[in-house]
Amino acid sequence: MGSGAPIRPNVFHPWNNGGPDGSRQPKCSAMSSDRQLIPLSIAVLTVSDSRVESNDTSGHTLVERIEAAGHRVAEKTIVTDDIYQIRATISRWIADDQIQAVVSTGGTGVTGRDGTPEAVAPLLDKVIDGFGEMFRHISWEQIRTSTIQSRCIAGVANGTYLFVLPGSSGACRTGWDELIVHQLDYRTRPCNLVELMPRLREK
């Protein structure tokens, strides 16, 4: 978006929700007018024992938002709640130089079959602790104490960003709209994850 482009309110824009007086209030860091969006290639993983493509509402929610933000969905797949299938799929993606980010949904609860964080954590070179902290902080306003069950995490593996979200479509909307979309946008000030990408594999 160039400096002369009009601001068109939509669910993905950081100024979408107005203040008490109806005015538009920024919900995140400022957007730089002297930068252009850098489209990323993002893979989407749904972790579920019951979902198939026809009823994967959470996965579809992420795909729609990724594309609406100007990025490309490199691949989308569904795997069962099995840590080895999860790890194998994500390992393949982080080994692919054409994929810059992975967003997963599902398997972050506390039941015996919930193991996405355990599958992903060993793959991470760096953990982005603030992601889970901020997600639960934002979710508090929506689901109050239930947010303690949101074991979402994020990090970097082989120069690829990984974001692990809960399985509900509401959680996917919160994670993407409030956090991920802004940090995967090169225009976000004062800083964003995209501008760090050339340095992620530094030794």
Sequence and secondary structure as in RCSB ss.txt:
>XXXX:A:sequence
MGSGAPIRPNVFHPWNNGGPDGSRQPKCSAMSSDRQLIPLSIAVLTVSDSRVESNDTSGHTLVERIEAAGHRVAE
KTIVTDDIYQIRATISRWIADDQIQAVVSTGGTGVTGRDGTPEAVAPLLDKVIDGFGEMFRHISWEQIRTSTIQS
RCIAGVANGTYLFVLPGSSGACRTGWDELIVHQLDYRTRPCNLVELMPRLREK
>XXXX:A:secstr
  TT      TTSTT SB TTS B   SS B TT      EEEEEEE SS  GGG HHHHHHHHHHHHTT EEEE
EEEE S HHHHHHHHHHHHT TT  EEEEES  SSSTT  HHHHHGGG SEE HHHHHHHHHHHHHHHGGGGGG 
  EEEEETTEEEEEE SSHHHHHHHIIIIIHHHT TTBSS  SGGGGGGTT  
